[in-house]
Amino acid sequence: MDRRHAITCFLFAIVLLGDFAVAADDYCFEEYQDCVICTGFLCKAGCWVNAKLYGSDVKVKKHYCTGSMLKHRCHCYYCTHW
């Protein structure tokens, strides 16, 4: 049982270190834009255009809309590789 426990702990440590190594290489930031109408497609398109204006290596990781009937906000989460 001790051998299996040691192997499990070792594999778990490798998984955690692998995630930290990937996260250390990426720089991510979030921005938002106020808009009249926020739908998934329009939000994604706006985020994509802004990512291309920032640089060719900037990628949109996620996008979503928030807000009420009168005021919408499109949130964009960008990441770039250092």
C-alpha positions as CSV (number, residue, x, y, z in Angstrom):
1,M,0.0,0.0,0.0
2,D,2.9,2.4,0.7
3,R,4.3,1.9,-2.8
4,R,0.9,2.8,-4.4
5,H,0.5,5.8,-2.1
6,A,4.0,7.1,-3.0
7,I,3.4,6.7,-6.8
8,T,0.0,8.5,-6.5
9,C,1.6,11.4,-4.6
10,F,4.4,11.6,-7.2
11,L,2.0,11.7,-10.1
12,F,-0.1,14.3,-8.3
13,A,3.0,16.5,-7.8
14,I,3.8,16.2,-11.5
15,V,0.3,17.3,-12.5
16,L,0.5,20.3,-10.2
17,L,4.0,21.3,-11.3
18,G,2.9,21.0,-14.9
19,D,0.0,23.3,-14.4
20,F,2.2,25.9,-12.7
21,A,4.7,25.8,-15.5
22,V,2.0,26.5,-18.1
23,A,0.5,29.3,-16.0
24,A,3.9,30.9,-15.5
25,D,4.4,31.3,-19.2
26,D,1.1,33.0,-20.0
27,Y,0.2,36.6,-19.2
28,C,-3.6,37.0,-19.0
29,F,-5.8,40.1,-18.5
30,E,-9.5,41.0,-18.6
31,E,-11.2,44.0,-20.2
32,Y,-14.8,45.0,-20.7
33,Q,-16.7,47.2,-23.1
34,D,-20.1,48.8,-22.6
35,C,-22.4,48.2,-25.5
36,V,-26.1,48.7,-26.4
37,I,-26.7,45.0,-27.3
38,C,-24.6,42.2,-26.1
39,T,-25.1,38.8,-27.6
40,G,-22.6,36.0,-27.6
41,F,-21.6,36.4,-31.3
42,L,-21.2,40.2,-31.1
43,C,-19.2,39.9,-27.9
44,K,-16.9,37.3,-29.3
45,A,-16.4,39.3,-32.5
46,G,-15.5,42.4,-30.5
47,C,-13.1,40.5,-28.3
48,W,-11.4,38.9,-31.3
49,V,-10.9,42.3,-33.1
50,N,-9.4,43.8,-29.9
51,A,-7.1,40.8,-29.6
52,K,-5.8,41.3,-33.1
53,L,-5.2,45.0,-32.4
54,Y,-3.1,44.1,-29.3
55,G,-0.9,41.7,-31.3
56,S,-0.9,38.5,-33.3
57,D,0.0,36.4,-30.3
58,V,-2.9,37.6,-28.1
59,K,-5.7,35.0,-27.9
60,V,-9.3,35.3,-26.5
61,K,-9.7,32.7,-23.8
62,K,-13.3,33.5,-22.9
63,H,-16.0,36.1,-23.4
64,Y,-19.3,36.7,-21.7
65,C,-22.1,39.3,-21.4
66,T,-23.4,40.9,-18.2
67,G,-25.8,43.7,-17.4
68,S,-29.4,44.7,-17.4
69,M,-31.9,45.6,-20.1
70,L,-30.5,49.1,-20.5
71,K,-26.8,48.7,-20.0
72,H,-24.8,45.7,-21.2
73,R,-21.2,44.9,-20.8
74,C,-19.0,42.5,-22.8
75,H,-16.2,41.0,-20.8
76,C,-13.1,39.7,-22.7
77,Y,-10.4,37.5,-21.1
78,Y,-7.1,37.6,-23.1
79,C,-3.9,35.6,-22.8
80,T,-0.5,35.9,-24.5
81,H,2.6,33.8,-24.3
82,W,5.7,35.4,-22.8
